[in-house]
Amino acid sequence: MINIMEIKVLGTGCARCKSLEKVTTKAVGELNLDVTVVKVEDIQKIMEYAVMRTPALVINEKVVLSGQVPKVNELKEILTNNL
């Protein structure tokens, strides 16, 4: 099993942000990753990542995706490439 410490979904609560959270949870489950998925909705905390467009995905404090909601298979590839 691969171990990532934390995945953060950055977004203020819009439909796209919720979709990214759902897709991320599904991809994590399918990859059997031992991770914590955290939803960050506080605009001040989101701004700390210098993200211009939400939703965004942060893996171990590195922004790997911004402004889009990928399909589950695309997200699984992103997760695998950023371990």
C-alpha positions in Angstrom: 0.0 0.0 0.0 1.2 3.5 -0.9 1.3 6.1 1.8 0.6 9.8 1.2 0.2 11.8 4.3 -2.6 14.2 3.3 -4.7 15.3 0.3 -6.5 18.6 0.5 -9.4 19.7 -1.6 -9.4 23.5 -1.7 -12.7 25.2 -2.5 -15.3 27.4 -1.0 -18.1 24.9 -1.2 -19.3 25.3 -4.8 -20.7 22.4 -6.8 -17.3 21.9 -8.6 -15.5 21.9 -5.3 -17.8 19.2 -4.0 -17.4 17.2 -7.2 -13.6 17.3 -6.8 -13.9 16.1 -3.2 -16.2 13.2 -4.3 -13.9 12.2 -7.2 -10.8 12.4 -5.0 -12.4 10.1 -2.3 -13.4 7.6 -5.0 -9.9 7.6 -6.6 -8.2 7.2 -3.2 -10.5 4.3 -2.4 -9.9 2.6 -5.8 -6.1 3.0 -5.3 -6.3 1.7 -1.7 -4.3 4.7 -0.5 -3.8 5.2 3.2 -4.5 8.9 3.3 -6.5 11.6 4.9 -8.7 13.7 2.5 -9.4 17.1 4.0 -11.8 19.7 2.6 -10.5 23.3 3.0 -13.2 26.0 2.6 -11.5 28.9 4.5 -10.6 31.4 1.8 -7.6 32.7 3.9 -6.2 29.1 4.0 -6.9 28.6 0.3 -5.0 31.9 -0.5 -2.0 30.6 1.3 -1.5 28.1 -1.6 -1.6 31.0 -4.2 -4.3 29.2 -6.0 -6.1 31.5 -8.5 -8.9 29.1 -9.5 -10.8 26.6 -7.4 -11.3 23.8 -7.0 -7.7 22.8 -6.3 -6.0 19.7 -5.1 -3.0 19.6 -2.8 -0.9 16.5 -2.1 1.5 16.7 0.8 1.4 20.6 0.6 2.0 20.7 -3.2 -0.7 22.1 -5.5 -1.1 19.5 -8.3 -4.4 20.6 -9.8 -6.3 23.9 -10.0 -9.5 25.0 -11.7 -10.8 21.7 -12.9 -12.5 18.5 -11.9 -10.9 15.5 -13.6 -12.5 12.1 -14.2 -11.7 9.4 -11.6 -9.1 7.7 -13.9 -7.4 11.0 -14.6 -7.2 11.8 -10.9 -5.9 8.3 -10.2 -3.0 9.1 -12.6 -2.4 12.4 -10.9 -2.3 10.8 -7.5 0.0 8.0 -8.7 2.4 10.5 -10.3 2.6 12.7 -7.2 3.5 10.2 -4.6 
